[in-house]
Amino acid sequence: MVGLIARFGLGFGVFLILSATLLLLYLPAGTAESAISVLTVGLGVFLVLISIFALYTERKRR
């Protein structure tokens, strides 16, 4: 069950990173929208790292 949740988190994190990065390409720098997009990219990276760690520990436990 942990592996399933971690795989979902990994996919969602990649989606957040890609969509926010693409949005950053079209937004002018220094606006509130670009700041929120940067925070979203950071949140996506954090989610991907936690998901990878959970998948690693789940596979190591087996």
C-alpha positions in Angstrom: 0.0 0.0 0.0 2.9 2.4 0.8 4.4 1.7 -2.7 1.1 2.6 -4.4 0.8 5.9 -2.5 4.5 6.7 -3.2 4.1 6.0 -6.9 1.0 8.3 -7.0 3.0 11.0 -5.1 5.9 10.6 -7.6 3.6 11.0 -10.6 1.9 14.0 -9.0 5.2 15.6 -8.1 6.5 15.3 -11.6 3.2 16.8 -12.9 3.6 19.7 -10.5 7.2 20.3 -11.5 6.5 20.2 -15.3 3.3 22.3 -15.2 4.8 25.0 -12.9 8.0 25.1 -15.0 6.1 25.6 -18.2 4.1 28.3 -16.6 7.2 30.1 -15.4 8.4 30.3 -19.0 5.4 32.4 -19.9 5.0 34.6 -16.8 7.0 37.8 -16.4 9.6 37.7 -13.7 8.9 39.4 -10.4 5.2 39.0 -10.3 3.2 37.2 -7.6 2.2 34.5 -10.1 5.9 33.7 -10.8 6.6 33.5 -7.1 3.8 31.0 -6.6 5.0 29.0 -9.5 8.5 28.8 -8.0 7.0 27.7 -4.7 5.0 25.0 -6.6 8.2 23.7 -8.3 9.8 23.5 -4.8 6.8 21.6 -3.4 6.9 19.2 -6.4 10.6 18.6 -5.9 10.0 17.9 -2.2 7.1 15.5 -3.0 9.3 13.7 -5.5 12.1 13.3 -3.0 9.8 12.0 -0.3 8.2 9.5 -2.8 11.6 8.2 -4.0 12.6 7.7 -0.3 9.4 5.9 0.5 9.8 3.6 -2.6 13.4 3.0 -1.7 12.6 2.0 1.9 9.7 -0.2 0.7 11.8 -2.1 -1.7 14.7 -2.4 0.7 12.3 -3.9 3.3 11.2 -6.7 1.0 
